[in-house]
Amino acid sequence: MNPQIKNNEFKNLLVTGGCGFIGSNFIRYLFSRSDFEGRIINVDKLTYAGNPENLADIAEAHPSRYIFRQADICDFSSMEEIFSQYAVDAVCHFAAESHVDRSIRDPGSFIFTNIVGTFNLLEIAKSVMPSLVRFHHVSTDEVYGSLGPQGLFREDTPYRPNSPYSASKASSDHLVRAYFKTFGLPVTLSNCSNNYGPYQFPEKLIPLVVLNALEGKPLPVYGDGKNVRDWLYVEDHCDAIWTILRKGRTGETYNVGGNAEIENIVIVQQICDLLDEMVPPKGGAPRRTLITFVSDRPGHDRRYAIDFSKLRDELGWTPTESFTSGLRKTLSWYIHQKAWIEHVKSGAYRTWICEQYGP
């Protein structure tokens, strides 16, 4: 393979899982850019976390350039038909089961979607070579396992996944690399730190705490709250993916981080303090009084932190949002999205939250 970095061009970009949190933000990001002139085919199964309303305005504004197809990446024939019908020449693969707690309760669905689904896409992508310009696989830093107090995850850090979710993503990463090495599929991979921002389903830490705090409900924190994550504002992540899609070296992995290592308990406290400022509590008591420590998650990794120097040095990417500025933007979005919140809280979300923390 030629190691030279190329500015890839494509006309028909297949985005899997485009109605989810990161996928919908990525599609919105692309349509805001002047350097993307192609068509997006968004394929989403519409599980509990997929919401086509996230992109309703995009569908209306770009009817000839945005296509939505409800389909399951595990359905080989459906995906094969979509590749053929829309002459797909690039793939950005977000679709995955992605919540650690759910993977502990139901690992089978993670194995099927994250491994078999990825295998299906790779097989179909291989069959349409050489017209396929790029297959970009979006993964997680959780494949690397847990860090001690020091050090950072690098692209050459050995994989040591500790949950069914991270193990399934590690497996899909290995498949993507194998299809590059064995079949010459033009792949790139990215492993990102924890994302936050608009449209995130409220089972994840930040939106869960925000919505509970606004409603005066307990704010659950696992264990002692000192687990550390590296936080990445979702639009910065979208910018990184677009940079890798256009300029990344074929066969390479790029770590994407936000340069924002923070303990979970500190994040919850910051959310409480910002909400107290932005939406003063009706009862007057600081929202920090709602913090409740709960039993730790099985196999809970202690610390993640990303070294994104390869992405910075090779492709010139760095995050633009600090955690403070990104968190304020995120809270403002949730405060002003009452209709969206009510929609996602009906049905699946309410069932899950009641199972975890009571009605």
NUMAR-449992 format. One line per 8 residues: number of its first residue (from 1); their letters; for each residue x, z, y of C-alpha. Coordinates in steps of 0.05 Angstrom, whole numbers, m for minus. Layout:
N
NUM = A = X:Z:Y  ...
This chain:
359
1 = MNPQIKNN = 0:0:0  24:m16:70  38:52:103  28:24:173  m30:55:211  m84:3:224  m143:3:271  m197:m12:220
9 = EFKNLLVT = m259:m51:239  m324:m54:201  m395:m78:213  m437:m40:163  m420:33:156  m455:72:101  m462:146:120  m483:190:62
17 = GGCGFIGS = m518:255:79  m530:231:150  m591:276:161  m551:339:149  m513:381:199  m446:344:205  m473:276:185  m527:274:238
25 = NFIRYLFS = m477:297:291  m429:243:268  m482:188:275  m502:214:344  m429:214:363  m418:142:341  m477:116:380  m449:151:442
33 = RSDFEGRI = m384:112:438  m368:45:468  m318:28:414  m369:28:357  m411:m35:355  m431:m37:282  m491:m18:242  m502:49:207
41 = INVDKLTY = m539:55:142  m557:128:133  m571:149:61  m599:219:51  m637:251:m6  m671:298:44  m660:363:8  m676:428:44
49 = AGNPENLA = m619:418:94  m632:344:109  m677:332:169  m692:261:194  m719:291:259  m646:304:277  m640:229:289  m710:210:312
57 = DIAEAHPS = m685:189:382  m628:149:352  m676:110:307  m719:95:368  m661:76:414  m623:33:363  m675:1:316  m630:m58:297
65 = RYIFRQAD = m566:m17:288  m593:46:253  m624:42:184  m648:101:144  m657:100:68  m681:160:30  m640:158:m34  m599:202:m80
73 = ICDFSSME = m525:186:m88  m533:207:m161  m581:147:m171  m531:93:m187  m579:34:m185  m609:54:m118  m540:61:m86  m517:m4:m116
81 = EIFSQYAV = m577:m39:m86  m563:m8:m17  m490:m31:m18  m513:m102:m35  m572:m106:12  m534:m83:74  m465:m113:58  m432:m45:64
89 = DAVCHFAA = m359:m52:85  m343:21:99  m366:89:74  m365:158:107  m384:206:52  m414:272:76  m469:282:24  m458:346:m15
97 = ESHVDRSI = m487:411:m36  m448:457:11  m469:530:12  m426:579:m28  m482:629:m40  m527:574:m69  m470:550:m114  m464:620:m143
105 = RDPGSFIF = m539:621:m159  m545:548:m181  m477:516:m197  m507:458:m237  m535:422:m176  m467:426:m142  m432:396:m202  m482:339:m206
113 = TNIVGTFN = m486:321:m133  m414:333:m111  m379:304:m172  m426:254:m205  m452:230:m138  m382:218:m112  m363:183:m176  m423:136:m168
121 = LLEIAKSV = m402:118:m97  m330:105:m118  m352:60:m176  m397:19:m131  m345:16:m75  m293:m9:m126  m341:m64:m147  m347:m92:m76
129 = MPSLVRFH = m272:m95:m63  m238:m128:m25  m295:m130:26  m293:m54:31  m248:m34:89  m251:41:83  m279:97:39  m273:163:76
137 = HVSTDEVY = m287:227:38  m304:289:78  m283:354:43  m269:427:58  m211:475:66  m243:519:13  m211:476:m41  m145:510:m24
145 = GSLGPQGL = m170:579:m42  m153:641:m2  m95:655:44  m59:721:54  m48:750:123  3:695:140  9:620:130  m35:559:139
153 = FREDTPYR = m66:507:93  m26:443:94  m44:377:61  6:393:6  m22:463:m8  m40:469:m82  m114:471:m98  m142:538:m120
161 = PNSPYSAS = m218:536:m111  m253:603:m122  m328:585:m121  m370:533:m157  m379:498:m90  m305:493:m75  m289:474:m147  m339:417:m144
169 = KASSDHLV = m309:392:m78  m239:398:m107  m262:355:m165  m290:302:m119  m225:301:m78  m186:288:m141  m232:231:m161  m224:198:m92
177 = RAYFKTFG = m148:202:m97  m150:175:m168  m190:114:m146  m137:100:m93  m79:108:m142  m111:73:m201  m154:19:m169  m126:12:m99
185 = LPVTLSNC = m191:33:m66  m177:40:10  m192:114:16  m178:169:66  m195:242:58  m204:300:106  m208:374:93  m239:412:150
193 = SNNYGPYQ = m247:485:170  m315:518:184  m359:476:228  m410:502:278  m454:471:331  m523:439:340  m569:422:281  m535:469:231
201 = FPEKLIPL = m583:496:179  m596:570:189  m566:595:123  m496:590:152  m466:648:190  m471:628:263  m542:599:265  m567:655:218
209 = VVLNALEG = m539:708:265  m565:672:327  m636:665:302  m640:735:274  m612:764:338  m662:727:381  m718:755:337  m690:826:335
217 = KPLPVYGD = m676:823:260  m617:853:223  m552:814:227  m522:814:157  m447:815:151  m413:812:83  m366:868:61  m324:897:117
225 = GKNVRDWL = m333:835:161  m258:823:165  m258:756:127  m223:705:172  m245:633:182  m217:577:226  m275:550:268  m285:478:288
233 = YVEDHCDA = m337:453:337  m376:398:302  m365:345:356  m290:355:352  m296:345:276  m336:280:288  m281:256:334  m229:271:282
241 = IWTILRKG = m267:233:228  m275:173:273  m200:175:288  m184:177:214  m233:121:197  m202:75:249  m129:94:246  m115:136:183
249 = RTGETYNV = m65:113:132  m96:89:67  m91:141:12  m75:198:59  m107:266:69  m114:297:138  m131:370:151  m178:382:209
257 = GGNAEIEN = m179:451:243  m204:482:307  m144:527:320  m193:586:323  m180:640:270  m232:695:278  m258:752:235  m331:746:217
265 = IVIVQQIC = m349:812:249  m317:790:315  m358:726:314  m422:766:304  m404:813:361  m388:754:407  m455:722:391  m491:788:407
273 = DLLDEMVP = m455:795:473  m467:723:495  m541:726:476  m548:791:514  m522:754:574  m562:690:564  m627:719:538  m630:794:554
281 = PKGGAPRR = m662:833:497  m734:855:511  m722:926:487  m658:934:527  m615:955:468  m552:914:458  m558:865:399  m495:894:368
289 = TLITFVSD = m540:950:343  m572:900:296  m508:889:256  m517:908:183  m463:907:131  m485:882:62  m452:877:m6  m396:827:m7
297 = RPGHDRRY = m404:758:m37  m372:750:m107  m304:718:m102  m306:719:m26  m242:686:0  m207:730:51  m176:681:99  m174:607:115
305 = AIDFSKLR = m131:574:168  m115:501:178  m50:467:198  m74:401:230  m6:380:256  m6:317:212  m70:292:244  m43:311:313
313 = DELGWTPT = 26:280:304  5:216:268  m61:200:300  m61:239:365  m122:283:352  m131:353:377  m196:394:386  m224:396:457
321 = ESFTSGLR = m269:457:451  m244:528:449  m285:575:405  m313:608:468  m336:543:500  m362:514:435  m400:578:418  m433:580:486
329 = KTLSWYIH = m455:507:478  m482:523:409  m522:584:431  m551:545:489  m574:490:442  m609:539:395  m641:576:452  m674:512:477
337 = QKAWIEHV = m694:482:410  m755:524:391  m792:466:358  m733:448:314  m722:520:295  m795:530:275  m793:468:232  m732:488:192
345 = KSGAYRTW = m755:559:185  m819:539:151  m815:529:76  m746:528:43  m710:568:96  m760:625:97  m760:628:20  m684:632:18
353 = ICEQYGP = m677:683:73  m730:728:42  m695:725:m25  m629:745:8  m649:796:60  m724:811:52  m784:789:94
